[in-house]
Amino acid sequence: MAQLYNIYTKRLGIHPTDFSDEPELSSGSTDMGNVSHAVPSIQPMYNINTESLFHTTEFQVASGDPKAQDPTLNVAKAMAMIALKLMRCPETLAKAKKEFEDAIAKGF
């Protein structure tokens, strides 16, 4: 899924620099973390032109800024393209499930 994200975001003009298909430990906590223990998932990060920390008032303001809208919409498009690929290509979905199962077995 991470590879698909990288492909689709590049097509949309986004160049992810901090996202790979390798699992990594996070210092944060999200509901997505819980989901990622149950089903294949990704939580890409992208730039909205702010230095603000997540879950702060400053980040909330920055996320509503017009400068944040194009990157957010393009990432949403990329995520929708991933969902379509997984729904339309059973072999891609099977591969994502296999990678997920392998990662869980390794303790990620």
C-alpha positions in Angstrom: 0.0 0.0 0.0 2.9 2.3 0.7 4.3 1.7 -2.7 1.0 2.5 -4.3 0.8 5.7 -2.2 4.3 6.7 -3.5 3.3 6.0 -7.1 0.0 7.9 -6.9 1.3 10.9 -5.0 4.1 11.4 -7.5 1.6 11.3 -10.3 -0.3 14.1 -8.5 2.9 16.2 -8.0 3.5 15.3 -4.4 7.0 13.9 -3.6 6.8 12.1 -0.2 10.1 12.2 1.6 9.1 10.6 4.9 7.1 7.7 3.8 8.3 4.2 2.9 6.9 0.7 2.9 9.0 -0.2 5.9 7.1 -0.3 9.2 8.5 2.0 11.9 7.9 2.7 15.5 6.0 5.9 16.3 6.3 8.0 19.4 2.7 9.2 18.9 -0.7 7.6 19.5 -3.6 7.6 17.2 -6.7 5.5 16.5 -5.0 4.6 13.3 -2.4 2.8 15.4 -5.2 0.5 16.7 -6.6 -0.1 13.2 -3.1 -1.0 11.9 -3.0 -4.0 14.3 -6.2 -5.4 12.8 -6.0 -4.7 9.0 -3.5 -3.6 6.4 -3.2 0.2 6.6 -1.0 3.2 6.1 -1.0 6.7 7.6 0.9 8.9 5.3 2.3 12.2 6.4 2.4 15.2 4.1 3.4 18.9 4.2 0.8 21.6 4.8 3.5 24.3 5.2 3.5 24.6 8.9 6.0 23.9 11.7 3.2 23.5 14.2 2.8 20.3 16.2 -0.1 18.0 15.6 -3.2 18.3 17.9 -2.5 22.0 18.6 -4.5 25.1 18.0 -1.8 26.3 15.7 -2.0 23.1 13.6 -5.7 23.4 13.4 -5.4 27.0 12.0 -2.7 25.9 9.6 -4.8 23.0 8.3 -7.6 25.4 7.4 -5.3 27.8 5.6 -5.8 27.9 1.8 -2.2 26.8 1.3 -3.0 23.5 3.0 -6.0 22.7 0.7 -4.2 21.5 -2.5 -1.8 19.1 -0.7 -4.7 17.7 1.4 -7.0 17.2 -1.6 -4.2 15.5 -3.6 -3.4 13.2 -0.8 -7.1 12.4 -0.5 -7.1 11.6 -4.2 -4.1 9.3 -3.8 -5.7 7.5 -0.9 -8.9 7.0 -3.0 -6.8 5.7 -5.9 -5.3 3.1 -3.5 -8.8 2.0 -2.3 -9.9 1.6 -5.9 -6.8 -0.4 -6.8 -7.4 -2.7 -3.8 -11.1 -3.2 -4.7 -10.5 -3.8 -8.4 -7.4 -5.9 -8.2 -7.8 -9.0 -5.9 -4.1 -9.9 -6.4 -3.0 -6.4 -5.0 -5.3 -6.8 -2.0 -4.0 -10.3 -1.4 -0.4 -9.0 -1.5 -1.3 -6.2 1.0 -2.9 -8.8 3.3 0.2 -11.1 3.0 2.6 -8.2 3.8 0.4 -7.3 6.8 0.3 -10.9 8.1 4.1 -11.1 7.7 4.6 -7.8 9.6 2.4 -8.9 12.4 4.2 -12.2 12.6 7.5 -10.3 13.0 6.0 -8.2 15.8 5.5 -4.9 13.9 
